Amino acid sequence: MVKHPRRPRDPNQLGKLIVALSVGEIAEDEPPESNPATEGARRGGLIGGPARAAALTGTRRREIAKSAAEKRWGRKDGSE
């Protein structure tokens, strides 16, 4: 499955894209170029979460979860 680039919302940019496609400057079947900088970041993100979970103790993990639950379910006006 080939991902197609999103069509721009700006009418001027859309017009430029349509002209470029019709003239042949851009091939419609051409996949978008990938950014090598983001590939490493994604890989690091996939590694980082499980590594952090493995490094945390059960007590610290519970503290983090309790704090997150208090923030999520606490009162909106700040008073409790």
N, C-alpha and C positions, 0 to 999 in steps of 0.2 A: 504494500500500500504506500503510495507516494503522497506525502503531505504537500499541499499547495500553500503558497504564501497567502496570508490574509489580504483581502482587497482593502485599500485605504479608504477611509471614510471621507476624507477631504476630496471634493470634486476635482480640484486641479491635479492632485496627485493621481486620482483614479484615471483622469484623462491621459496623463503622461504614461501611466502603466498600459492603458489600452493601445496607445500609439506605439509604444515600445514592443508590445506583443504582436501588433499587426505588421510592423516593419521587420520584425525578426531579431531585434536587439536582445530580447529576452525570450528564451524558449520556455513554453508553458510546462513542459515535462521536466524541466531542470529543478532539482531539489534546492532549497535554500542553503546557503553556505552556513556551516556550523562554526561557532566561535570556539576556538580551542581553550580559551580562558574559562569558559563556563563548563566545559566538559570535566575539568579537574575539580571544580567546585562541587559539581553534582556528586562525583565520586567520593569526595571528602565528606559531604553531607550524609551519604549512605553509610559511610564507615563511622562517622563521629557519634551518631545517636546510640547505636549498640555499644560502642566503646565506652561512652559516658555512663550508660546504664550498668555496664559490668563493673565500672570503677566505683560506683556509688554504694554505700552501705545501705542496709535496709532501713536503718534509723533515719539517715539523711534523705532517702527517697520518700519516706513517710512525711518528713517535715516539708519537703517540696510539694508533695501532693496536698497536704493540709493547707498550706499557704495558698496554693492555686485554687482549692475549693472555697476558701474564705473569700478570695478575690472574686471568684465567679459567682458565688451564691450570696455574697454579702449585700447589705442594703445599698441602694444606689445613691442616697443622699449623704452617705458617709457616717451616719450615726448608727450605733448598734446597741 
